[in-house]
Amino acid sequence: MPNRLIHASSPYLLQHANNPVDWYEWGTEALAKASTEDKPILVSIGYSSCHWCHVMERESFENETIAGLMNRHFVCIKVDREERPDIDQVYMEAVQAMQQNGGWPLNVFLTPDQKPFYGGTYFPAQSWAQLLRQIHQTFQAKRKEIEESAGDLAQHLQTSDLKRFVRSNEKVFKQEQTDTMLKILASRYDHTWGGIEKAPKFVMPSIWLFLLRHYAATKNEDALRMATHTALQLALGGIYDQVGGGFSRYSVDGEWFAPHFEKMLYDNAQLLSLYAEAYCLTPNPIFKETVYETVGWLEREMRHPAGGFYSALDADSEGLEGKFYTWTEAELRAVLGAKAEKIMRFYQATTEGNWEHGRNILRRDRTTTDVEPDAIKTLKTKLVAARSNRIRPGLDDKILTGWNAMTIQGLIDCYKAFQDEHFLHLALGAISFLETHLIADKVYRTWKDRRSDTEGFLEDYAFLIQAYTSLYQVTFNEGWLHKALVWCEYVLQNFLDAEEGFFYYTSGNAETLIARKKEIFDNVIPGSNSVMARNLFHLGVLLDREDWKEQARTMAAKLLHLITEEPVYMCHWAMLLAEIVHEPVEVVISGSEALTLRTELHRHYLPYTLTAGSTRESTLSLLENRLPKSGTLIYVCQNKTCQLPVSTIKAALEQLKRL
């Protein structure tokens, strides 16, 4: 008989709807039951494509005996970390404060008033059963000590990270600071395989986007080499789906060879931007192929018919991690016949298999950096068709506002680099989905056949504002800019901590948890405060809001020592710092050919340039009184000072070089 999760919208929660565990969703019903019955709460947090979450479910949550222990002694709550990242943030920090390793599944024990007192990640079934008994006995025997310890930990969680990290508010921004960041990144760089030198290996796209910007400002070849070398090694490696396109979440080794095969929308969204920008600087055909293949995968496997993009694909199928993506020699020969030899050489597959169970992870010969021959492309098409008949990995088909907004940004960057209208079409389809299903009087977090009741988090608003701002710059439709303005003002009103000058992760209207957190550090997804600070800076330029630009500078100044000393985990902040050091240039295109000239301009890599334009009169401060009587004029401006107008992109680029 199904439990309460049968009514959930989250695919992850629905996966647990037939467990014998008496699961609750996070909410008033479960919390009131814990309080009334004076029982500890067990919060189990995971996500749909999490391998070890599935393992623990099979071993423990489907076990009648273990479920009986959980039901008797605890109020059991299941949380999808992607649907409720606010809950995940609080209790992940709690587990790490207990000197435990963080990760998913995250299993945390709370007092009836939601204060954590013990937690960990994956537990084998026997260990889990033993822990359940031990926690129950200890809670009964040492309740006072547990309450005191939990109270201390809750107080720690309620302390703002900024109180630990902010040192000064001195707004001294200079080139030497970004030079220091380059040196630190170079010292941690894997000069053989690219990326940061460690394993497991995450992509961290913002690091390489920062280095591309550093090269654009300084012409430092080391910055360009590290960024493009990493992009190339990723595209050649097993972390990239060589048959169908798209990237896995991370590599378990240091060579980008053996991935953890789950594919996340947020990684691929950011990597679209990286490959588009890298191509503008170094037009390697592999970068272009990677963009087109990844977009092809997104459209083929991850796109809702109405235009939004799904969240993730599992790593497992048929009970084996990576089975969908890997090949035995026999499978390759069955599809390709004698031509299998060509594919096996090209992708380093072997008769005995280069991975587990006699299977092969396809990776390109790293000495081959030229474009794939047409013959290889034809053979890949056959492999895609054959693979489509396999049992597929599970699809997490919820649609998240923030991750879709990131994808819109990636598609816009591809449109700018390649001027392929299809990329813009996909971006407009995604924003249309968000506006139809997830944006109303406020922004909502998630949709799965219906909109959830959870308001969006700072991540959702920040990436949405970024997407609107970018849509304006490639369409010159001022409606997008107006929407960016509206939601920016909403965030300032509902998320800002006026005392510290940073933004909470949750709205002031959201459910109250035991701590209200601020997301400061960048990780595989940029921190929402850094994205919001860049929004303020960019909109400050486009809308002539000096107060917003100053707010962004203040936020960066308070963290300046961290940005310069820890660029790996402050890499999106580093992009803001570079923009502050190299004051953005506004390129204003006004007249009948504004859109055509915009297309020509955006073929060039201009990361410190913001674009505005119109084919008719506009009240925007950058455009006011600039419409010529005939033809089109281009104004290159910086710090409220404009060069003489010119009529060609070539002339405008010459002015940009001088600035």
DOBAVO-484815 format. One record per residue (C-alpha): residue number from 1; residue in three letters; z, y, x. Coordinates in steps of 0.1 Angstrom, whole numbers, plus 5000, padded with zeros to 4 digits. Layout:
R   k   r    z    y    x
R NUM ALA    Z    Y    X
...
This chain:
R   k   r    z    y    x
R   1 MET 5000 5000 5000
R   2 PRO 4991 5034 5015
R   3 ASN 5018 5059 5025
R   4 ARG 5018 5096 5018
R   5 LEU 4992 5103 5045
R   6 ILE 4965 5090 5022
R   7 HIS 4965 5126 5007
R   8 ALA 4961 5143 5041
R   9 SER 4929 5161 5052
R  10 SER 4932 5153 5089
R  11 PRO 4912 5123 5101
R  12 TYR 4940 5115 5125
R  13 LEU 4966 5114 5097
R  14 LEU 4943 5094 5075
R  15 GLN 4940 5068 5103
R  16 HIS 4978 5061 5098
R  17 ALA 4977 5061 5059
R  18 ASN 4980 5023 5057
R  19 ASN 5008 5019 5083
R  20 PRO 5040 5003 5070
R  21 VAL 5057 5034 5084
R  22 ASP 5069 5058 5057
R  23 TRP 5051 5087 5072
R  24 TYR 5054 5123 5060
R  25 GLU 5032 5152 5068
R  26 TRP 5051 5181 5084
R  27 GLY 5064 5202 5055
R  28 THR 5093 5210 5032
R  29 GLU 5095 5176 5017
R  30 ALA 5102 5158 5050
R  31 LEU 5124 5185 5064
R  32 ALA 5145 5186 5032
R  33 LYS 5149 5148 5032
R  34 ALA 5162 5149 5068
R  35 SER 5187 5176 5059
R  36 THR 5199 5159 5027
R  37 GLU 5202 5125 5042
R  38 ASP 5214 5138 5075
R  39 LYS 5189 5117 5095
R  40 PRO 5173 5125 5127
R  41 ILE 5136 5133 5126
R  42 LEU 5109 5115 5145
R  43 VAL 5078 5136 5151
R  44 SER 5048 5117 5164
R  45 ILE 5020 5139 5175
R  46 GLY 4984 5129 5185
R  47 TYR 4948 5135 5176
R  48 SER 4919 5114 5163
R  49 SER 4901 5107 5196
R  50 CYS 4933 5099 5216
R  51 HIS 4930 5064 5232
R  52 TRP 4967 5058 5237
R  53 CYS 4975 5071 5202
R  54 HIS 4954 5043 5188
R  55 VAL 4971 5018 5211
R  56 MET 5006 5028 5200
R  57 GLU 4995 5026 5164
R  58 ARG 4982 4991 5168
R  59 GLU 5012 4979 5188
R  60 SER 5040 4997 5170
R  61 PHE 5032 5016 5138
R  62 GLU 5013 4986 5123
R  63 ASN 5042 4963 5132
R  64 GLU 5064 4956 5101
R  65 THR 5096 4950 5120
R  66 ILE 5092 4982 5141
R  67 ALA 5082 5002 5110
R  68 GLY 5114 4990 5093
R  69 LEU 5135 5004 5122
R  70 MET 5117 5037 5119
R  71 ASN 5120 5039 5081
R  72 ARG 5157 5030 5081
R  73 HIS 5170 5053 5108
R  74 PHE 5146 5083 5108
R  75 VAL 5125 5106 5088
R  76 CYS 5091 5100 5103
R  77 ILE 5065 5128 5105
R  78 LYS 5029 5125 5117
R  79 VAL 5012 5156 5132
R  80 ASP 4976 5162 5142
R  81 ARG 4979 5184 5172
R  82 GLU 4945 5199 5166
R  83 GLU 4954 5208 5130
R  84 ARG 4989 5221 5139
R  85 PRO 4989 5232 5176
R  86 ASP 5019 5254 5169
R  87 ILE 5041 5224 5163
R  88 ASP 5026 5206 5193
R  89 GLN 5032 5236 5216
R  90 VAL 5069 5238 5207
R  91 TYR 5077 5201 5211
R  92 MET 5054 5196 5242
R  93 GLU 5074 5223 5260
R  94 ALA 5106 5206 5249
R  95 VAL 5096 5172 5263
R  96 GLN 5086 5188 5296
R  97 ALA 5119 5207 5297
R  98 MET 5136 5173 5295
R  99 GLN 5118 5164 5327
R 100 GLN 5095 5140 5309
R 101 ASN 5057 5138 5314
R 102 GLY 5038 5155 5286
R 103 GLY 5008 5139 5269
R 104 TRP 4997 5122 5237
R 105 PRO 5009 5105 5217
R 106 LEU 5039 5128 5219
R 107 ASN 5070 5113 5203
R 108 VAL 5100 5136 5198
R 109 PHE 5133 5130 5182
R 110 LEU 5149 5160 5164
R 111 THR 5182 5168 5148
R 112 PRO 5179 5174 5110
R 113 ASP 5175 5211 5117
R 114 GLN 5144 5205 5138
R 115 LYS 5160 5209 5173
R 116 PRO 5146 5183 5198
R 117 PHE 5170 5161 5218
R 118 TYR 5148 5134 5232
R 119 GLY 5111 5127 5236
R 120 GLY 5083 5110 5256
R 121 THR 5047 5099 5253
R 122 TYR 5034 5063 5249
R 123 PHE 5059 5035 5246
R 124 PRO 5049 4998 5246
R 125 ALA 5061 4980 5214
R 126 GLN 5092 4963 5229
R 127 SER 5103 4995 5247
R 128 TRP 5097 5015 5215
R 129 ALA 5118 4992 5194
R 130 GLN 5146 4993 5219
R 131 LEU 5145 5031 5221
R 132 LEU 5146 5034 5183
R 133 ARG 5178 5013 5182
R 134 GLN 5193 5032 5211
R 135 ILE 5185 5066 5196
R 136 HIS 5200 5056 5163
R 137 GLN 5233 5043 5179
R 138 THR 5236 5073 5202
R 139 PHE 5230 5098 5173
R 140 GLN 5258 5081 5154
R 141 ALA 5283 5078 5183
R 142 LYS 5276 5111 5202
R 143 ARG 5265 5134 5175
R 144 LYS 5284 5164 5188
R 145 GLU 5270 5161 5223
R 146 ILE 5235 5157 5209
R 147 GLU 5239 5188 5188
R 148 GLU 5251 5209 5217
R 149 SER 5223 5197 5240
R 150 ALA 5197 5203 5213
R 151 GLY 5210 5238 5207
R 152 ASP 5207 5246 5244
R 153 LEU 5172 5233 5245
R 154 ALA 5162 5252 5213
R 155 GLN 5176 5284 5229
R 156 HIS 5154 5277 5260
R 157 LEU 5124 5273 5238
R 158 GLN 5131 5306 5221
R 159 THR 5131 5325 5254
R 160 SER 5098 5342 5259
R 161 ASP 5077 5330 5288
R 162 LEU 5069 5366 5296
R 163 LYS 5105 5373 5305
R 164 ARG 5101 5348 5333
R 165 PHE 5067 5359 5345
R 166 VAL 5062 5396 5340
R 167 ARG 5070 5416 5371
R 168 SER 5055 5450 5368
R 169 ASN 5033 5472 5347
R 170 GLU 5015 5490 5376
R 171 LYS 4978 5493 5366
R 172 VAL 4963 5491 5401
R 173 PHE 4932 5470 5398
R 174 LYS 4910 5465 5429
R 175 GLN 4883 5442 5444
R 176 GLU 4908 5427 5469
R 177 GLN 4926 5410 5440
R 178 THR 4895 5391 5429
R 179 ASP 4888 5383 5466
R 180 THR 4922 5368 5469
R 181 MET 4915 5346 5439
R 182 LEU 4883 5334 5455
R 183 LYS 4902 5324 5486
R 184 ILE 4928 5304 5467
R 185 LEU 4902 5286 5446
R 186 ALA 4882 5278 5478
R 187 SER 4914 5263 5493
R 188 ARG 4917 5239 5463
R 189 TYR 4881 5232 5459
R 190 ASP 4865 5197 5464
R 191 HIS 4836 5206 5487
R 192 THR 4821 5171 5483
R 193 TRP 4822 5165 5446
R 194 GLY 4829 5200 5431
R 195 GLY 4857 5210 5409
R 196 ILE 4894 5213 5419
R 197 GLU 4903 5186 5444
R 198 LYS 4925 5161 5424
R 199 ALA 4923 5132 5400
R 200 PRO 4921 5129 5371
R 201 LYS 4896 5158 5371
R 202 PHE 4892 5183 5343
R 203 VAL 4862 5206 5341
R 204 MET 4880 5239 5335
R 205 PRO 4848 5259 5327
R 206 SER 4865 5294 5330
R 207 ILE 4870 5289 5367
R 208 TRP 4833 5285 5374
R 209 LEU 4824 5313 5349
R 210 PHE 4847 5336 5369
R 211 LEU 4831 5326 5402
R 212 LEU 4796 5334 5388
R 213 ARG 4809 5368 5378
R 214 HIS 4825 5373 5412
R 215 TYR 4792 5365 5429
R 216 ALA 4774 5390 5406
R 217 ALA 4797 5418 5417
R 218 THR 4801 5409 5454
R 219 LYS 4771 5387 5463
R 220 ASN 4796 5363 5479
R 221 GLU 4776 5331 5485
R 222 ASP 4807 5309 5485
R 223 ALA 4815 5319 5449
R 224 LEU 4780 5310 5438
R 225 ARG 4779 5278 5458
R 226 MET 4812 5265 5443
R 227 ALA 4802 5273 5407
R 228 THR 4766 5259 5409
R 229 HIS 4777 5229 5431
R 230 THR 4803 5219 5405
R 231 ALA 4778 5224 5376
R 232 LEU 4753 5201 5394
R 233 GLN 4778 5174 5403
R 234 LEU 4790 5173 5367
R 235 ALA 4755 5170 5353
R 236 LEU 4747 5142 5377
R 237 GLY 4780 5123 5372
R 238 GLY 4792 5097 5347
R 239 ILE 4813 5124 5329
R 240 TYR 4779 5135 5315
R 241 ASP 4763 5113 5289
R 242 GLN 4731 5106 5309
R 243 VAL 4714 5090 5279
R 244 GLY 4724 5112 5249
R 245 GLY 4737 5145 5264
R 246 GLY 4772 5160 5261
R 247 PHE 4803 5158 5284
R 248 SER 4834 5137 5282
R 249 ARG 4868 5152 5283
R 250 TYR 4877 5144 5319
R 251 SER 4870 5120 5348
R 252 VAL 4897 5096 5358
R 253 ASP 4885 5097 5394
R 254 GLY 4877 5126 5418
R 255 GLU 4839 5120 5417
R 256 TRP 4831 5127 5381
R 257 PHE 4821 5090 5378
R 258 ALA 4844 5072 5353
R 259 PRO 4851 5094 5324
R 260 HIS 4877 5091 5297
R 261 PHE 4849 5087 5272
R 262 GLU 4861 5110 5243
R 263 LYS 4839 5139 5237
R 264 MET 4855 5172 5226
R 265 LEU 4837 5201 5210
R 266 TYR 4856 5227 5229
R 267 ASP 4846 5213 5263
R 268 ASN 4809 5212 5254
R 269 ALA 4810 5247 5238
R 270 GLN 4822 5262 5271
R 271 LEU 4799 5241 5292
R 272 LEU 4769 5255 5273
R 273 SER 4779 5289 5285
R 274 LEU 4784 5277 5321
R 275 TYR 4750 5260 5323
R 276 ALA 4732 5289 5306
R 277 GLU 4747 5315 5330
R 278 ALA 4742 5293 5361
R 279 TYR 4706 5289 5351
R 280 CYS 4701 5327 5350
R 281 LEU 4713 5329 5386
R 282 THR 4698 5297 5400
R 283 PRO 4671 5283 5377
R 284 ASN 4677 5247 5385
R 285 PRO 4658 5226 5360
R 286 ILE 4687 5202 5357
R 287 PHE 4708 5230 5343
R 288 LYS 4682 5237 5316
R 289 GLU 4679 5199 5308
R 290 THR 4717 5198 5305
R 291 VAL 4717 5226 5280
R 292 TYR 4690 5212 5258
R 293 GLU 4703 5176 5259
R 294 THR 4739 5188 5251
R 295 VAL 4727 5209 5222
R 296 GLY 4705 5180 5210
R 297 TRP 4737 5158 5210
R 298 LEU 4756 5184 5191
R 299 GLU 4729 5188 5165
R 300 ARG 4723 5150 5162
R 301 GLU 4759 5137 5162
R 302 MET 4784 5166 5157
R 303 ARG 4768 5189 5131
R 304 HIS 4778 5190 5094
R 305 PRO 4747 5194 5071
R 306 ALA 4760 5229 5062
R 307 GLY 4761 5241 5098
R 308 GLY 4796 5236 5111
R 309 PHE 4804 5214 5140
R 310 TYR 4829 5184 5140
R 311 SER 4858 5182 5165
R 312 ALA 4855 5151 5186
R 313 LEU 4842 5116 5192
R 314 ASP 4866 5088 5202
R 315 ALA 4865 5071 5235
R 316 ASP 4867 5036 5220
R 317 SER 4844 5014 5200
R 318 GLU 4848 4977 5192
R 319 GLY 4882 4979 5209
R 320 LEU 4868 4989 5243
R 321 GLU 4868 5023 5259
R 322 GLY 4833 5035 5267
R 323 LYS 4815 5004 5252
R 324 PHE 4791 5027 5232
R 325 TYR 4780 5046 5264
R 326 THR 4778 5018 5290
R 327 TRP 4753 4991 5297
R 328 THR 4750 4957 5312
R 329 GLU 4719 4947 5331
R 330 ALA 4709 4924 5303
R 331 GLU 4712 4952 5277
R 332 LEU 4690 4974 5298
R 333 ARG 4664 4947 5302
R 334 ALA 4664 4939 5265
R 335 VAL 4655 4974 5256
R 336 LEU 4632 4984 5285
R 337 GLY 4618 4951 5299
R 338 ALA 4604 4953 5334
R 339 LYS 4609 4991 5333
R 340 ALA 4646 4986 5334
R 341 GLU 4644 4985 5372
R 342 LYS 4633 5022 5372
R 343 ILE 4663 5032 5351
R 344 MET 4687 5011 5371
R 345 ARG 4676 5027 5404
R 346 PHE 4676 5062 5389
R 347 TYR 4711 5058 5373
R 348 GLN 4727 5035 5400
R 349 ALA 4733 5006 5377
R 350 THR 4738 4972 5393
R 351 THR 4734 4935 5383
R 352 GLU 4772 4929 5384
R 353 GLY 4780 4963 5369
R 354 ASN 4795 4994 5386
R 355 TRP 4825 4996 5362
R 356 GLU 4846 4972 5341
R 357 HIS 4836 4940 5323
R 358 GLY 4802 4939 5341
R 359 ARG 4791 4972 5325
R 360 ASN 4775 5002 5341
R 361 ILE 4783 5039 5337
R 362 LEU 4750 5057 5342
R 363 ARG 4751 5084 5369
R 364 ARG 4722 5100 5387
R 365 ASP 4714 5095 5423
R 366 ARG 4730 5126 5438
R 367 THR 4702 5130 5464
R 368 THR 4677 5134 5435
R 369 THR 4680 5170 5423
R 370 ASP 4644 5174 5410
R 371 VAL 4635 5174 5374
R 372 GLU 4634 5140 5357
R 373 PRO 4599 5124 5356
R 374 ASP 4584 5121 5322
R 375 ALA 4586 5083 5325
R 376 ILE 4624 5085 5328
R 377 LYS 4626 5108 5297
R 378 THR 4605 5083 5278
R 379 LEU 4628 5054 5288
R 380 LYS 4659 5075 5279
R 381 THR 4645 5080 5244
R 382 LYS 4643 5043 5240
R 383 LEU 4679 5039 5252
R 384 VAL 4691 5065 5227
R 385 ALA 4673 5047 5199
R 386 ALA 4688 5013 5209
R 387 ARG 4723 5028 5213
R 388 SER 4722 5042 5178
R 389 ASN 4723 5007 5165
R 390 ARG 4756 5000 5182
R 391 ILE 4790 5003 5165
R 392 ARG 4798 5040 5170
R 393 PRO 4830 5056 5183
R 394 GLY 4851 5071 5156
R 395 LEU 4842 5107 5146
R 396 ASP 4868 5133 5140
R 397 ASP 4849 5152 5114
R 398 LYS 4873 5180 5107
R 399 ILE 4859 5214 5114
R 400 LEU 4881 5238 5133
R 401 THR 4875 5276 5132
R 402 GLY 4884 5283 5168
R 403 TRP 4863 5255 5183
R 404 ASN 4833 5264 5161
R 405 ALA 4836 5300 5172
R 406 MET 4836 5288 5209
R 407 THR 4804 5268 5201
R 408 ILE 4788 5299 5186
R 409 GLN 4795 5317 5218
R 410 GLY 4780 5289 5239
R 411 LEU 4749 5288 5217
R 412 ILE 4745 5326 5220
R 413 ASP 4747 5324 5258
R 414 CYS 4720 5297 5257
R 415 TYR 4699 5319 5234
R 416 LYS 4702 5348 5259
R 417 ALA 4693 5326 5289
R 418 PHE 4663 5308 5273
R 419 GLN 4653 5330 5244
R 420 ASP 4649 5299 5222
R 421 GLU 4654 5311 5186
R 422 HIS 4667 5276 5177
R 423 PHE 4699 5283 5196
R 424 LEU 4705 5315 5176
R 425 HIS 4696 5296 5144
R 426 LEU 4724 5270 5151
R 427 ALA 4749 5298 5159
R 428 LEU 4741 5316 5126
R 429 GLY 4744 5283 5107
R 430 ALA 4779 5278 5122
R 431 ILE 4791 5313 5114
R 432 SER 4778 5309 5079
R 433 PHE 4798 5277 5075
R 434 LEU 4830 5294 5087
R 435 GLU 4824 5324 5063
R 436 THR 4818 5301 5034
R 437 HIS 4846 5276 5039
R 438 LEU 4872 5290 5063
R 439 ILE 4873 5328 5060
R 440 ALA 4887 5346 5030
R 441 ASP 4915 5371 5028
R 442 LYS 4926 5355 5061
R 443 VAL 4912 5330 5085
R 444 TYR 4921 5293 5080
R 445 ARG 4924 5267 5107
R 446 THR 4906 5236 5095
R 447 TRP 4882 5221 5069
R 448 LYS 4877 5184 5060
R 449 ASP 4860 5181 5027
R 450 ARG 4883 5209 5017
R 451 ARG 4900 5238 5034
R 452 SER 4936 5232 5046
R 453 ASP 4963 5256 5036
R 454 THR 4972 5263 5073
R 455 GLU 4963 5298 5084
R 456 GLY 4944 5301 5116
R 457 PHE 4963 5306 5149
R 458 LEU 4957 5333 5175
R 459 GLU 4931 5309 5191
R 460 ASP 4911 5309 5159
R 461 TYR 4911 5346 5154
R 462 ALA 4905 5354 5190
R 463 PHE 4874 5331 5194
R 464 LEU 4861 5343 5160
R 465 ILE 4863 5379 5171
R 466 GLN 4846 5370 5204
R 467 ALA 4818 5353 5184
R 468 TYR 4813 5382 5161
R 469 THR 4811 5406 5190
R 470 SER 4785 5385 5208
R 471 LEU 4765 5380 5176
R 472 TYR 4762 5418 5173
R 473 GLN 4749 5421 5209
R 474 VAL 4720 5397 5203
R 475 THR 4711 5408 5168
R 476 PHE 4721 5445 5166
R 477 ASN 4734 5437 5131
R 478 GLU 4763 5461 5128
R 479 GLY 4779 5439 5101
R 480 TRP 4790 5415 5128
R 481 LEU 4806 5443 5147
R 482 HIS 4824 5455 5116
R 483 LYS 4838 5420 5111
R 484 ALA 4850 5419 5147
R 485 LEU 4868 5452 5140
R 486 VAL 4884 5440 5108
R 487 TRP 4898 5408 5123
R 488 CYS 4909 5426 5154
R 489 GLU 4930 5450 5133
R 490 TYR 4944 5421 5114
R 491 VAL 4955 5404 5146
R 492 LEU 4971 5436 5158
R 493 GLN 4990 5439 5126
R 494 ASN 5001 5402 5121
R 495 PHE 5003 5387 5156
R 496 LEU 5014 5414 5180
R 497 ASP 5048 5415 5195
R 498 ALA 5051 5453 5199
R 499 GLU 5080 5450 5223
R 500 GLU 5062 5428 5249
R 501 GLY 5027 5439 5241
R 502 PHE 5013 5403 5238
R 503 PHE 5004 5382 5208
R 504 TYR 5023 5354 5192
R 505 TYR 5003 5322 5186
R 506 THR 5013 5322 5149
R 507 SER 5009 5349 5123
R 508 GLY 5039 5367 5110
R 509 ASN 5031 5352 5077
R 510 ALA 5032 5316 5090
R 511 GLU 5059 5290 5085
R 512 THR 5089 5296 5107
R 513 LEU 5095 5269 5134
R 514 ILE 5124 5268 5157
R 515 ALA 5105 5289 5182
R 516 ARG 5076 5314 5179
R 517 LYS 5055 5310 5211
R 518 LYS 5030 5331 5230
R 519 GLU 5002 5313 5248
R 520 ILE 4998 5328 5282
R 521 PHE 4982 5303 5306
R 522 ASP 4946 5293 5305
R 523 ASN 4938 5256 5306
R 524 VAL 4909 5235 5295
R 525 ILE 4908 5259 5266
R 526 PRO 4914 5296 5276
R 527 GLY 4947 5309 5265
R 528 SER 4945 5329 5233
R 529 ASN 4962 5360 5248
R 530 SER 4936 5362 5275
R 531 VAL 4907 5358 5250
R 532 MET 4923 5385 5228
R 533 ALA 4928 5408 5257
R 534 ARG 4891 5405 5266
R 535 ASN 4882 5412 5229
R 536 LEU 4902 5444 5230
R 537 PHE 4885 5455 5262
R 538 HIS 4850 5447 5249
R 539 LEU 4855 5462 5215
R 540 GLY 4872 5492 5231
R 541 VAL 4839 5499 5249
R 542 LEU 4816 5492 5220
R 543 LEU 4837 5511 5194
R 544 ASP 4850 5538 5217
R 545 ARG 4886 5527 5213
R 546 GLU 4903 5538 5245
R 547 ASP 4936 5526 5231
R 548 TRP 4923 5491 5229
R 549 LYS 4910 5492 5264
R 550 GLU 4943 5505 5276
R 551 GLN 4962 5477 5258
R 552 ALA 4940 5451 5276
R 553 ARG 4947 5467 5309
R 554 THR 4984 5467 5302
R 555 MET 4984 5430 5294
R 556 ALA 4965 5422 5326
R 557 ALA 4988 5445 5347
R 558 LYS 5019 5427 5335
R 559 LEU 5005 5394 5347
R 560 LEU 4987 5406 5377
R 561 HIS 5007 5387 5403
R 562 LEU 5001 5354 5383
R 563 ILE 4964 5361 5379
R 564 THR 4959 5366 5416
R 565 GLU 4983 5338 5427
R 566 GLU 4974 5311 5402
R 567 PRO 4937 5315 5393
R 568 VAL 4933 5279 5383
R 569 TYR 4955 5284 5353
R 570 MET 4948 5321 5348
R 571 CYS 4910 5318 5351
R 572 HIS 4901 5336 5319
R 573 TRP 4925 5364 5328
R 574 ALA 4906 5365 5361
R 575 MET 4874 5372 5341
R 576 LEU 4892 5402 5324
R 577 LEU 4905 5414 5357
R 578 ALA 4870 5414 5372
R 579 GLU 4857 5433 5342
R 580 ILE 4885 5459 5346
R 581 VAL 4877 5463 5384
R 582 HIS 4840 5465 5378
R 583 GLU 4840 5489 5348
R 584 PRO 4815 5476 5321
R 585 VAL 4782 5493 5317
R 586 GLU 4769 5499 5282
R 587 VAL 4731 5494 5278
R 588 VAL 4721 5512 5246
R 589 ILE 4686 5505 5232
R 590 SER 4675 5527 5204
R 591 GLY 4641 5527 5186
R 592 SER 4614 5506 5170
R 593 GLU 4613 5480 5199
R 594 ALA 4650 5477 5204
R 595 LEU 4652 5439 5196
R 596 THR 4622 5431 5218
R 597 LEU 4636 5450 5248
R 598 ARG 4670 5434 5242
R 599 THR 4654 5400 5246
R 600 GLU 4639 5411 5279
R 601 LEU 4672 5425 5291
R 602 HIS 4693 5394 5283
R 603 ARG 4671 5371 5304
R 604 HIS 4689 5387 5334
R 605 TYR 4724 5378 5344
R 606 LEU 4745 5409 5336
R 607 PRO 4781 5398 5330
R 608 TYR 4795 5433 5333
R 609 THR 4771 5447 5307
R 610 LEU 4777 5452 5270
R 611 THR 4747 5458 5248
R 612 ALA 4743 5480 5217
R 613 GLY 4712 5489 5198
R 614 SER 4694 5498 5166
R 615 THR 4660 5504 5151
R 616 ARG 4673 5531 5128
R 617 GLU 4700 5558 5127
R 618 SER 4735 5546 5133
R 619 THR 4770 5561 5131
R 620 LEU 4783 5540 5160
R 621 SER 4795 5563 5188
R 622 LEU 4773 5547 5214
R 623 LEU 4742 5551 5191
R 624 GLU 4748 5583 5173
R 625 ASN 4720 5609 5176
R 626 ARG 4701 5586 5200
R 627 LEU 4672 5574 5178
R 628 PRO 4639 5589 5192
R 629 LYS 4612 5602 5169
R 630 SER 4589 5576 5183
R 631 GLY 4591 5546 5207
R 632 THR 4623 5533 5222
R 633 LEU 4647 5547 5247
R 634 ILE 4672 5528 5268
R 635 TYR 4705 5545 5279
R 636 VAL 4726 5531 5307
R 637 CYS 4761 5544 5305
R 638 GLN 4795 5539 5322
R 639 ASN 4828 5557 5316
R 640 LYS 4813 5579 5289
R 641 THR 4785 5591 5313
R 642 CYS 4749 5582 5307
R 643 GLN 4719 5581 5330
R 644 LEU 4687 5598 5319
R 645 PRO 4671 5576 5292
R 646 VAL 4642 5553 5303
R 647 SER 4617 5534 5283
R 648 THR 4614 5501 5302
R 649 ILE 4639 5473 5311
R 650 LYS 4627 5474 5347
R 651 ALA 4638 5511 5350
R 652 ALA 4671 5503 5332
R 653 LEU 4678 5474 5357
R 654 GLU 4672 5499 5386
R 655 GLN 4698 5522 5371
R 656 LEU 4722 5492 5366
R 657 LYS 4718 5483 5403
R 658 ARG 4728 5518 5414
R 659 LEU 4759 5516 5392
